Amino acid sequence: MEALTPGEVSVQDEAVDKSTFKECNQIAFYRRQKLLRPGKSLYRALLDSVTSSDENVKFQIIHEEHKVLLQVEICEIEGNIFRLKIDEASPLRARYKVPDVLIKEPTTQRLFISQKEPGILVLSSVNEDYKLQVTAYPFQVELQSKGETVLSMNSNGLLYFEHLRPPPSDRKPTAENKEAASDSSKEKQEDLGLWQEKFGSFLDIKAHGPSSVGMDFSLHGFDHVYGIPQHTEALLLKNTSDGDAYRLYNLDIFGHKIHDKIGIYGSVPLLLAHKPNRTTGIFWLNSSETLVDINTKAVAEHMLSGSAAETAKQRAMPLTDVRWMSESGIIDVFLLMGPTAFDIFKQFAQLTGTQALPPLFSLGYHQCRWNYEDEQDVKAVDAGFDEHDIPYDVIWLDIEHTDGKKYFTWDKKKFQNPRKMQEHLRKKKRKAKDKGYFVKDRNGQDFEGICWPGSSCYLDFTNPEVRKWYADQFAFKTYKGSTNILFVWNDMNEPSVFKGAELTMQKDAVHYNNWEHREVHNLYGFYQQMATAEGLIRRSSGKERPFVLTRSFFAGSQKYGAVWTGDNTAEWGYLKISIPMLLTISMAGISFCGADVGGFIGDPEPELLVRWYQAGAYQPFFRGHSNMESKRREPWLFGEKNTQIIREAIRERYVLLPYLYTLFYRAHTAAEPVMRPLWIEFPGKIETFGVENEYMLGNALLVHPVTEQEAKTVSVLLPGSEEIWYDFRKFKRMEHPGTLKIPVTLENIPVFQRGGTVIPLKTTAGKSTEWMTDISYELHVALDTEACAVGELYLDDGHSFQYLHKKQFLYQKFTFHKNILSSSRRDESGQYHTTCVVERVIVLGFGQQPTFVTACSKDGKRKEVAFTYNTKTSALTLENLALSVDADWEICIN
C-alpha cells in the first residue's frame, strides 16, 4: 500500500478491532426493550373500535399505564399472507414507513368477523382455512390453520412501542419532569439513551427522541428456524442469550469473525420456521437497526384423548419464541403461511420481487483482484487464461483503477486510454453539491466522512431525483472510456465511513424528506444498487440486462443483481461457513450470491485454493478475489498439478451452464432458490434440517464441498429412503441412500445426481460463455425407482430483455417414461430459435442392454441411433443424435 497522505486512511488495522463495533448491550434501544420482561402485556384491545372493510380490519389498543392509543390494522393478502401493522393513532409527526421495497401495494382479500364477544374477536379468511383470534386483555393475536395454532403474537407480552413525544425542553413542567431533573434520574436517562446516545467519542443526537418498536412471536411446534441474513453464522439459528441477539445493521466489518451474530454488510428481516408438515415465514419490514432474540424450548401441550372421561394427556411440544426489536419506524409485519418452503419463496417474491435474470456471461467465472495494476497487467492476465486454456468471462478492476479512488474515473497513468476525467468529475461533484444531492449532517451541512478518496460526501440515494441523476452518470457519453461491456460493482455501500461510529454514517445524519439516517440505514445499499441497475438499463435504451454486484443489501435486492459475502479470510473455516451463509442469503430471496474464492484477506495454501474453486464452481456467483496485501494468485501460479485441477473445476462450471441458467430462469419466474438447503427438497426428513456442509443445486444435484484440510474421506448424507442417487461424474448408482463415507482425492469434490431428473449440459467447455453459443448439448437422464425422469432447458440470447418483450426464449421439457425420452415445449409462447443440437444422451440406471434405439422427429422421420451400454455402471450412452434443441422429438429404446 502506498504511503498515506493526510486525510487518507488505511482500514487494514482499524477495521478488525472488535471495540470499533457495538455489543448488543451498548445499544440503548436494546437495553430499553430488554427492561420489558416476558409476562402479561399492558396493552388492551378496544374491541368497540373495530371497523372492517374489503381492505382490512382496524381497531385500537391502549397501554394501561401511559394511555397512548395505537392503531392496529390486519389484512389478508392473496396467496396465504397476513399483514399486521401497528402505528400511533395520532403521532406527533409521521413515523417512517419503508417505501420502495414492496413491488406494489399488495392485493388484499376480505377478512370476515366470524365471532365477536366480550374480550374476543375472531377473523376468518375467505376460504375459512385460517382464523385470527384477537384477545382483548392482555392483547394478543393467534393465527390458526384448520384449527391448529401456527403462531401467536404478543403471547409473551413483549409488544413495545415508544410513542413520539416533545423534547424535554418543550414540555410543560409536571411532577414527573421535576423528578427528571434530579441527578440520579439524569444518569438513568443517559443510560437509556432517550435523547442522545454516546459510543466512544461519538454522540448521536436524537432530535425526535426515542421511537423504538418491538414484538414477540411464538411459533408452535417449530424448533428449526432459519434466515435473517447476513451473519457469519450456522444455517440453523441459535438460541440467543441476553446481550447476544442477532443484529441486522449493515456494517463494513473487514475480516468478520466466524460464528458471530453481529450484522455484516446486508440485512433481510425474513425468518423461516420449519417442521415436517409446514413451513412458516415472518417478514419484519423495518429498515432501522434491528435485533432478533430467539428461544426454542419444549412446552407441555394438553391432548384430549379418546373419551372425555380419561384424563387429558400431556406431551412435550417444541415452541420457538422470536422477538424483533427495531430502533424506529412502525410495526409492519407479514406472516407468510406457506405451507411449503416453495410457497414461502413465492409469497416473499410476490411482496418484494424475484431474482433478476442475469446476463449469461455473469454466470461464468470472474477473475478479480484489489488490484490489477494497469492496462498491461490486465492484458497479461487475460493472455494467461488463454495460454493455460482456462475459461473465464469477466475481469474486475477494484478501486485502484480510478483517479484518486473516485468513481466514474480512470487513473490516467495506469489506464491511459479512458480519457482525462478529473476536471469532469470535479464539475460533477459541484453539480451534485449545488443541487443538494448529498446526505446532510444534523446541522444541515453536507455530511462529510472519510472513505477511500479521503474526505467524502455521500449521495442521498433515498432521493428519487438523486437516483435518476446517478443512473444518468452511466451513459457512455458521461462515463468516458466506458463501453457496453463495462458492468458495475457497488462496494462500501453500507455506507462505509472509515472514521465514523462503527465505521458507518452517523444515525443523526439527515436524508431526503428530513428522515434521519437511523430510519433508512439498511436501505442505503439497496437504493444504490437500484440506481446503478437503472443506469445500466438506460445506457442501452432499455435493451440490455444489467449486471450489478453489491456488498450491501436489503429485502428486494434480488431485483437488481448479485451479492457477495464481503471481506472473508483465506482460512478453511471461512470456506466452511460460506456454505450456510450462501444458503441463508438464498432463502431470503437473493439467489445470485457467492463468496470470494480463495478468501479475500491473506494467502491461501494451494490445497485450500483448489478446494475453494471446486466449491465455487457449483455456487451461483463464481469469482476469485484477493486483497492488495496478498500474493498474486491467478489459477496457474500454484504448479502444473493444481493448475490442471482448477482448470477442470472451472470447465465443469462452464459445461453445467445450461442447467444453471435454467435454474436462474426458475428463480426469476417462480422464485425457486438456485442453491438450497437439503430440507427444502426433503421437507419431511428431519435428518436434513440442520445439514449445512452440503446442499442442493436446483432439485437435481447434491454438492458436498470438501472443507477439511488433507481430507481422505467425507461423510455424505444422501437423503430419502425411496430416492436413488448417482455419482455425477462416473454415472454409477450409489449403493443405498443414507449417510455414506465417500473417499475423496484432491481431483474433485463429491457431486451426485438425483434419480428422476434430467440435466442439460454442453458437450464441452469453451473459452467463455460467448464462445460456447454453438456448442452442442448432452442430457444426463437419471432414472428413479419407477424408471422415470423429468427435466427442462431454458434458452434465450443471454443478454437482452427480448425474452420478456418479444417472447424470444425457448423453454423445453424432457420426459423419460416407459423407455421413451421425449422433448416438448414447456412454454408454447416462446419464439426463440437456435441451430444447436442435442448430440448425446446418457441414461443412468438403465436396467439392461437394449436391442435397438430409434429417434423420431415431429415430421415422423425415424432413424436408428448408435449406443453403448456399460454393464458395470448400467449407463446407456446414445451418440451422434443431432436432434434439434428447439424441436419436439422422441427417442424410443427397445
NORKA-V784243 format. One line per field, one symbol per residue. ss: DSSP state (A for helix, B for strand, O for the rest). psi: psi as a letter, one per 40 degrees, with the letter a starting at -180 (. if undefined). burial: I if it has 16 or more other ideal C-beta (glycine too) atoms within 10 Angstrom, else O. Layout:
# NORKA-V784243
ss=???
psi=???
burial=???
This chain:
# NORKA-V784243
ss=OOOOOOOOOOAAAAOOOAAAOOOAAAOAAAAAAAOOOOOOOOBBBBBBBBBBOOOOBBBBBBBOOOOOBBBBBBBBBOOOBBBBBBBBOOOOOOOOOOOOOOOOOOOBBOOBBBBBBOOBBBBBOOOOOBBBBBBOOOOBBBBBBOOBBBBBBOOOOOOBBOOOOOOAAAOOOOAAAAAAAOAAAAAAAAAAOOOBBBBOOBBBBOOOOOOOBBBBBBBBOOOBBBBOOOOBOOOOOOOOOOOOOBBBOOOOOOOOOOOBOOOOOOOOOBBBBBBOOBBBBBBBOOOOOBBBBBBBBBBBBBBOOOOOOOOOBBBBBBBBBBBBBBOOOOBBBBBBOOOOAAAAAAAAAAAAOOOOOOOAAAAOBBBBBOOOOOAAAAAAAAAAAAAOOOOOOBBBBOAAAOBOOBOOOOOOOOOOOOOOOAAAAAAAAAAAAAOOOBOBOOOOOBOBBBBOOBBBBOBOOOOAAAAAAAAAOOOOOOOOOOOOOOOBBBOOOOOBOOOOAAABOOOOOBOAAAOBAAAAAAAAAAAAAAAAAAAAAAAOOOOBOOOBBBOOOOOOAAAOOBBBOOOOBOOAAAAAAAAAAAAAAAAOOOOOBBOOBOOOBOOOOAAAAAAAAAAAOOOOOBBBOOOOOOOOOOOOOOOAAAAAAAAAAAAAAAAAAAAAAAAAAAAAAAOOOOBBOAAAAOOOOAAAOOOOOOBBBOOOBBBBOOOOOOOOBBBBBBOOOOOOBBBOOOOOBOOOOBBBBBBOOOOOOBBBBBOOBBBBBBOOOOOOOAAAOOOOBBBBBBOOOOOOBBBBBBBBOOOBOAAAAOOOBBBBBBBBBOOBBBBBBOOOOOOOOOOOBBBBBBBBOOOOOOOOBBBBBOOOOBBBOBBBBBOOOOBBBBBOOOBBOOOOBBBBBO
psi=hiihiidiiheddddehdediiideehddddddedhiiahiehhhgeeehiiaddihiiiiihddefhhihhhhihihffhihhhhiidgidiiihhhiedhdihihiihhihehhihehhhhiideediihhhhdhihihhhihfehhdiihfeefehhhhiiiiiddeiihidddddddidddddddddefdeihihbeihhhgdeaifiiiiihhhhehehiiafihigiidhiihiihefihhghhighhfiiigheihadihhfhhhihideihiihhggheihhihihhhihihhhhhaciddiihiiihiihhhhhhhidaaihhhhhhebeidddddddddddeiihihiiddeeahhhiigihdadddddddddddddefhiidhhihadeeihffhifiihdddgddhihedddddddddddddefeiiiaeeeihhhihadeahiihigeehdddddddddeeidddgieiieehiihhiefdihhdfihffaihdeihahfehidddedeeddddddddddddddddefedihihhhidiiiheddeebiiieagiigidddddeddddddddddeegdgiiihhehdhahiiddddddddddddfidhghhiiideiiifieeefiddddddddddddddddedddddddddddddefhidhiiddddgeehdeedeheeiihhaedhhhgiheihfhdiihhhhihdeihiihddeehhidiaahihhiiiediihhihhieihhhiidiiadiddeedehiiihhhhiadefiiiiihhhaeedieddddefgihhihhhhhfehhihihdhdehehiieiihdihhhhfhdihidihihhideehiiihhiihhddefhhhhifdfhhdeihiihhh.
burial=OOOOOOOIOOIOOOIIOOOIIIOIOIIIIIOIIIOIOOOOIIIIIOIOOIOOOOOIIIIIIIIOOOOIOIIIIIIIIOOIIIIIIIIIOOOOOOIIOIOOIIOOOIOIOIIOOOOOOOOOIIIIIOOOOIIIIIIIIIIIIIIIIOOOIIIIIIIIIIIIIIIIIOOOOOOOOOOOOOOOOOOOOOOOOOOOIIIOIOIOOOOIOIOIIIIIIIIIIIIIIIIIIIIIIIIIIIIIIOOIOOOIIIIIIIIIIIIIOOOIIIIIIIIIIIIIIIIOOIIIIIIIIIIIIIIIIIIIOOOOOOOOOOOOOOOOOOOOOIIIIIIIIIIIIIIIIIIIIIIOIIIIIIIIIIIIIIIIIIIIIIIIIIIIIIIIOIOOIIOOIOOIIOOOOIIIIIIIIIIIIIIOIIIIIIIOOIIOOIOOIOOOIOOIOOOIOOOOIIIIIIOOOIIOIIIIIIOIIIIIIIIOOIIOIIIIIIOOOOIOIIOOOOIIIIIIIIIIIIOIIIIIIIIIIIIIOOOIIIIIIIIIIIIIIIIIIIIIIOIIOOOOIIIIIIIIIIIIIIIIIIIIIIIIIIIIOIIIIIIIIIIIIIIIIIIIIIIIIIIIIIIIOIIIIIIIIIIIIIIIIIIIIIIOOIOOIIIIOIOOOIIOIIIIIIIIIIIIIIIIIIIIIIIIOOIIIIIIIIIIIIIOIOOIIOIIIIIIIIIIIIIIIIIOOOOOOIOIIIIIOOIIIIIIOOIIIIOOIOOIOIOIOIOIIIIIIIIIIIIIIIOOIIIIIOOIOOIIIIIIIIIIOOIOIIIIIIIIIIIIIOIOOOOIIIIIIIIIOOOOIOIOOOOOOIOIOOOIIIIIIIIIIIOOOIOOIOIOOOOOOOOOIOIOOOOOIIIIIIOOIOIIIIIOIIIIIO
